[in-house]
């Protein structure tokens, strides 16, 4: 996945959702997968691709109450910036 941050984010999200089913929202592996997905997503420079992945990521982050709340806030702010054309210059967190 080197350099393919969209695919990496999707894989992290898939791993997080799968682990969530088996381990629950408080498992360290679930939180780590969500954090990995968030990191990869913040590296995606293509707006269209980031918009495709972002809502799924925010959805995952919202079901993890023990995750650092800054992660959810960061994802929501970036997604909002991506959806607002005049704010697209603020893609980097």
N, C-alpha and C positions, 0 to 999 in steps of 0.2 A: 504494500500500500504506500510505499515511499512516494511522497509528493501528491498522491491522490487522496486529498483530504475529504472529499465528498464520500468516496467509498469507505474510507476509514471511519468517518463519523457514522455512516449507516451500519457498519459492522459493530462498532461500539454500542450503538443504540439497540441493535438486535441482541447483542450479548446481555445488555442491561435488562431488556424486556424478558428474555428467557430466564435469566437469573431471578428476576423479580417474581416470576411465577413459582419458582422452586424455593427461593430463599426469603422472600419478603423484602419490604422497603428498607429495613434497618440493616441489611447485610452489607458489609464493607465492599464486597465484590460488585454489588449493584451500584453503590455510590461511586466506586472507582470507574465502572463502565460509563456511567453518566458523565463523570468529569472528563474522561477520555473523549467521549463524543463531543462534549462542549469545546474542548481544546481544538479538536480537529475542525469543527464547524467554524470556529473563529478564524481559522487559517484559510477558509474558502474565500477567494477573491471574486469569483464570478457571482454576480448578484442573482441571476436566475437560479443557479445551482444552490446558492445559500438559501434562497426563498423556498426551494423544494424541500430542503432538509430541516429548516428552522422550526416549522410548526410541530413536526414530529418530536424534535428535541425538547421543545418547550413542554409538550405534553408529557414526556417522560420525566422531566425535571419537576413538574407539578405534583407527581405522585410520590415523590421522595421527600417527605417532610424533614428528614434528618440531614439532608444535604445542606451545605452552606447556602443560605438564602441569597448570597451575592451571586451564585451561579445562575439561579433562576432570573434574578434581576438583570444580569448581564445579557442573558439570552433574550429576554423580553425586549430590552432596550435595542439590542442589535436588530432583532426582527422588525421592530417598529421603524428603525432607521432604514432598513432595506425596503420596507413597504412604502416609504415616503421618498419619492424621487429626489427632492431637493436636499435630503439629509443623507443621501447615499455616499457622500464623501466621508462619512463617519463610520465606515464599515469596520475599522479596527477598533477593538475595545480599548 
